[in-house]
Amino acid sequence: MTARDQAQAVLAPQPGGDPPVRLPAIKVWTEPGAVAGFLRGTGGTGTGDFVPLTFPFRWLALPAVRGVILQMLGGDGFLPVHEAQSFAYERSLRLDTGYVLDVEIEASEKPPRLIVKMTVSSTEGEICARLETVLRIVQLSQEADS
C-alpha cells in the first residue's frame, strides 16, 4: 500500500456512518474585487487578473455551506480545525464569471472530522474543479467554575 493509499484510508469515512449531506446547487461568482482581496489577503502578488487556485476555499464560508458545517459539528463546544485540502482542476476559473458549486459533507467518527467535497462547474455543466477539505472536529475544553 502506498503512502497515498494509506492517507486515503485514514481519511475515509467509517463504514456504517450517516450518509453524506448534499446541499442544493449554489451559484457562485468570481467577482474581481473579491478575487483581488483574496489574493492580497493570502500574500499573493500580481495584478489580480487571474483566479488563484485556492480561491474556491473561501466558498466554505458561504452561509449555506457554513450553516451545515456548524450543524454537523455537534454543538457549541466543538471547533472545526483545518486539517487538509486538495484542489484538482480540469480548467482554470475565470474572473467575473458565474459557476455552480455542488457540495457534499460527510462526517467520520474516528477521529471526528468533516470531509467537505466541492465540485465547481460552469453554468453550462462543464466540471472545472474538484476540491476536498478535511476539518478535524476538536472539542473545546470547558473550564471548571470556581
Secondary structure as UniProt FT lines:
FT   HELIX           3..11
FT   TURN            15..16
FT   STRAND          21..22
FT   STRAND          26..29
FT   HELIX           32..41
FT   TURN            42..43
FT   TURN            53..54
FT   HELIX           55..61
FT   HELIX           63..73
FT   TURN            76..77
FT   STRAND          78..89
FT   TURN            95..96
FT   STRAND          98..108
FT   TURN            109..112
FT   STRAND          113..122
FT   TURN            123..124
FT   STRAND          127..139
//
